[in-house]
Every structure is written in structure tokens, then in C-alpha cells.
Amino acid sequence: MSDVPRPTAVVIGAGISGLLTAAALAEHTDVTVVERDILPAGPAPRRGVPQARHAHLVWSGGVLAFRELLPGFVEDLVERGARLVPIMGEMVSRAPNEVWFRRFTATHHRNLVCSRDLLDAALRDRVLADPRLTLRQGTSVLGLVGEAARVNGVRVRTEGQDSEETLAADLVVDASGRGSRAPHWLEELGLPEVAEREVNAGVAYATRLYRAPAATLDIPFPLVNVQANPAKSPGRGGIILPVEDGRWIVTLSGTRGGEPTADPDEFAEFALRLGDPVIGELIRDAEPLGEIVTTRSTANRRRYFEKLREWPDGFTVTGDAVAGYNPVYGHGITVAAQSALALGALIGAHGLARPGTGRRLQRTVSRPVAAAWELAIGQDVFYPGASDRPPNRAERALAAFVDRAVATGARNPRALGALLDVMSLEKPATRLFSPDMLVPMLFGPRRPFLTEAPLTEEERKSATG
């Protein structure tokens, strides 16, 4: 047994990004997780995750990262009521260009679907049981300790205490989410302002829980997704997400001038006006459970920490603190898992002691961000007022190509596999230029476009009686 003490790390935030990062670090360091909230004991909402009521999923690229970070976790979550959904076999989806995907079953992609409360609770149960982790709840981080070249810890204050204390660490990871104070903390150390970009389509969300119609519980009822069309403003969309305990999470969205309402008498009527009425038809006679929850915090916002000319060793920012996305694309959790996996791999290979490790870590955790960012803004930038920089010629050409790729994947299983590789963040966007996509795109054969949502008669009858 070695007498050399293990390195220490502080992770700011016990959300999904923070817990996955802590799990990755625990293989190499002793970890203290600092969380402002008092965490619930089971699947329940908490103040620091106001978006939890809306629909969430983990793309297959994130499922792969979960399995590598936490072997057996996905299977345990399924035992608790989550579901691995074959995409598109058990999904009814209309793309932003208003093309319905055929429900091909040949692709390997499986998305993890459950309520955010269940996912958070299961992750807390698994990660915080590790004896190499210490949780400090009800504790706020006030700032970094160190200088421009090196961070040595954080200053914190625990609820109910008047004085602050210092937690020393060889590595501090900020996984505190969209409200991160990292840019301000870095400026306090003498570093320059961090460049940011925002693309805000002005999307508002409204979510309501429903009791799933009893007959739908006897079959693998599909996710039903109608995506908004950026070419037709305001863009309206929605999703029915069947989750544990016989419930449907129904999230509706709309951009400026077409926002969904919190009025319970208008919710189903709005769903009928999404461009396709299928979601409204399916929930019209379903039993609502509770009130409607709304949010407008949906802008795509990226902070380019990795572009700073100087970066302190001993500090890394990850998760939504680096980039937050319009939730309609469902990529936040997948990016968080991939970033945590990449961070752990780099530390495992090189340790923390080498000069310049902080910069390498920041660049490493930022790489999974790029793909999700381009996918999100590639759609949202076309909404009026979304950005102070209108789409350039290259962005318009790429968007047109992606539309062709979607239209091809909707009708050809080989092309769909390539498209889902990119959408699920399993492979880079260059996969869209592979023979699997280009051959069907250019030469076919392709099936005709569907004219309506591809629900089977059994599925529609189970939901509507």
C-alpha cells in the first residue's frame, strides 16, 4: 500500500454534470462535492434544478458514456422504471423540415428515457455511496483560492454559519450549471474576460404530467415528437415522453409570438396547433396530473474558456457552465457524461502534476461541447432575433445539406443510421458525408415521404380508446 497521499479535488455542484465528474475523478483523487441545495432523499424536485419537470432524455452517445463511467448503472435505472428506447423503432418523430421519420428498426441507437427526478436520484444513490467522495450540502462557493497561474482551492460558506472557510484542492471543477460564476472568479485572479456567444430562439416551454391511458401500458408506447420548423416562425413543437409510474411527460414549446400558455384550458388546444395535431389528439382525453410548469430559460449560451490565452492549473469548468443548449435537442446530459469521461481519461493517463494540465483539461472537456453546439445553433440561428449575427453563407449551405440528410434518413435505414450517429453524439458531423448517407442521398432507392404520423392502429387506439 502506497504512503503517497491521493490528490484532492473539489467539484462544485451535485447535479448530473457534477456527479458524473465526481465519479470520474474518484478513480484518481479524493473528491469533495460542494452543493448549495439540501439534496432530497429520493426522486423529488429541488430548487437548483427548476427545469427538471420538463422532458429529458439521454441520447445513445450519453448511454455509452454512462456505461463506461458507472458500469451497471443504466441497467439499475431500467430496473427502477426507466426505459431504453430504440430510435426510431419506438419513436414517432417529425423533423424540423416537417418530414416524418419511418420507424426503421435496423439501427443500434437506444435512448435512455425517464423523469429527471428519477435519473437524479439514481445517480445520487450510486455516486455518493462511493467512500472516496464527501458531500458538503447547503454550502455555497464564494470564490477561488489562488492566482492566475494556479488555483489551490475554494472559499465556501455553509448555511447557518457566519464565517467562511477554505477547502484546499489539487483540482477544482466548476459544474455549477448555467449560473456559474467562473468568468467572474477568473477575472478576480487577473485573467481576461471570457468570450461568450448566445443564440436565443426565444423558446418558451410548458409541461404537464398526464396519467398514461391504461391500454398504453400493455405495449411499448412510442415517444411522440413534433419538432418546430425554423422556416415558419413562430416555431411550435412538443413531445410526449412515457416515463415510469404510468405517466406521460408532455412538453410543448413555442418561439416568440407563439409561446405555450400556462392556462390548463388551453394546453391541449395549443398541442393541436403544432403543425401536426397528433400530440393534441393523444392527450385530449388523457387525465392531467397537477399544474402546468413553464420556463423561458432556453437560450443556447457558450463560454469559450478554452480560448483564453492563459489558464490556471488546478481549475476546470464543465457541463452547462461551459455551454447550455435549447433543451428541445436533449443534448445537455449526453455532453456532460462525455465530458466527465474525457476528463477522467486524461487525468488517468497524465495525472494532475504536470504544468499545463489545467489547459489540457479545459480543452478536453470542451470538445464534446462543439458537436452539440453546432447542432443546436444550426437550427435556432434561423429564428428571427435569435442572434446578433445572422447566418452566413456557409451556415445556410450546411443547414440545407442537413435538411437533405434528414429527408434521406427519414426514408432510408442506412442513411438513418448515419444521421443518428451524429444526432446521438456518437460520431462527428463528418459521418453525414460518409457513403452510408451520400449514396442513398444521391442515388436512392428511397421510400416515399410519409403523409402522417406513423402510429400503428394499436398504438393510436390504446391512447384514444
ABEGO torsion letter per residue (X at the ends): XBABBBBBBBBBEABAAAAAAAAAAAAABBBBBBBABBBBABBBBBAABAAAABBBBBBAAAAAAAAAABBGAAAAAAAAGBBBBBOAAABBBBBAAGBBBBBBAABABBBBBBBAAAAAAAAAAAAAABAABBBBBGBBBAEBBEBAABBAEBBBBBBGBABBBBBBBABBBBAAEAABAAAAAAAAAGBBBBBBBBBBAGBBBBBBBBBBBAAAAABBBBBBBBBBBAABOBBBBBBBBBBBGGBBBBBBBBBBGABBBABAAAAAAAAAAAGBAAAAAAAAABBBBEBBBBBABABBBBBBAAABABBBBGBBBBEAAABBBBAAAGAAAAAAAAAAAAAAAAAAAAEAABBGAAAAAAAAAAAAAAAAAAAAAAAAAABBGABABBBBAAAAAAAAAAAAAAAAAAABAAAAAAAAAAAAGABBAAAAABAAAAAAAAAOBBBBBBABBBBBAAAAAAAAX
